[in-house]
Amino acid sequence: MVFGFGKGAAHREVTAQELDAMVRAGEVVVVDVREVDEFAQGHIPGAINMPLSTFQPSQLPDTGDKQLVLNCLGGKRSGMALEKCGVAQAAVDTHLAGGFNAWQAAGLPVER
């Protein structure tokens, strides 16, 4: 599903189930843009924490041939982070639809 944000930038969304399959297949690096305390309470296994409050697209990890997917709690902050990536011309265009809430609702594994 593709949404238009701001000036028509298209952000791809993946469902929790799609992201879980990508994580299991080793095809993706997940970057969680929630704040440190939220991340500590539980996150997608293997996710990297880069809080939106200090988010810099230039600091994103080099993922090689893996896709980078952003997530937050409900999808709003990861969308905002994608806006920053778009402005910085970073090759990141995907986030988790419904965020970590959707991940938990799907009964997927949580790392603490």
N, C-alpha and C positions, 0 to 999 in steps of 0.2 A: 504494500500500500504506500502511496506517495502523497505526502502533504506539502502544500506550499507554505512557507513561512516568510515573513518579511518581504523582501524584494523578489519573490518568486523562486527562491532557492529550493530545490527539491531535496527532501530528506527521506531516505528509505527507512522503513520500519521493519523489524523482524519480530515475530511473536516469541514468547518465552520458549515454546516447544522448538521453534526453528533455531533459536540461539543455543538451546541445550544440545541439539544435534550437532551444531557447529563446534561447540566447546568440546564435546566428546570426540569429535573427529579431528580435533587439533587444528581447525581451520581459522581460528579467530583469537584475537586478543581483546578482552573486555576491559574498558576503562570506566570506572564508577566515579561520577562527578559529585556524589554526595559528600557532605562534610565528614571529617575524620571520625567524629563520635558516632554518626549514623553508620558509617562503613564498619566500624568496630562491632556494632550490634548484630551484623550479619550482612553477607554479600555473596555474590555469585562466585563459586570456587575458581580461584586463580585470577580474579579481577585485580586490577591495579587501581589504587585510589588516587585521583587527581581532582580535589575539590573545586567546584565551580568558582568559589570565592577567590581562588588564586590560579585559575585555569589559564594556561598559555598553550595554544596549539603547537608552538615551537618545542615544547617540553614533551610532546607525545612520544612514546617509545617507537623505535624502528621495528616494525613487525615483519619485515622481510616480505614473504608472499602471503602472509596471513591477513585477513580482513580485520580492521579495527572497528569495534562496535562500542558505542557509549551507552551508559545507563545511569539512571538516578532513581528516585523513589517512584514517581508516577509518569515521567516522560517530559515534564516541562523543562527542568534544568538541563537534561541531556540535549533537548532541542536548542536551548540557549547556547550550550557549548558548541553545538554543530554550527550555529550562526557564526560564532567566533572562528571556527575552523574554515568556514566558507570565506569570510573576510580575509583570513590569512592564507587562502589558497591551499589549505591542508587537504590532502586526499582522504577526507573522512566524511562520509555522507549517511551513515547508518546508526540508528539507535534502537533500543528495546522498547517496543510498543507497550505502554502501561508500566514501564519501569520495573523496579524490584518488587513492587506490589504484585504485578502480574506473574513474576517469577515464583514468588511464594505461593500465590493462589493456585498455580499449576502444580504445586507440591514438589518442586524441583529442589535439588540439594543446596543447602546454605552453609557457607563457611563462616566461622567466627574466630 
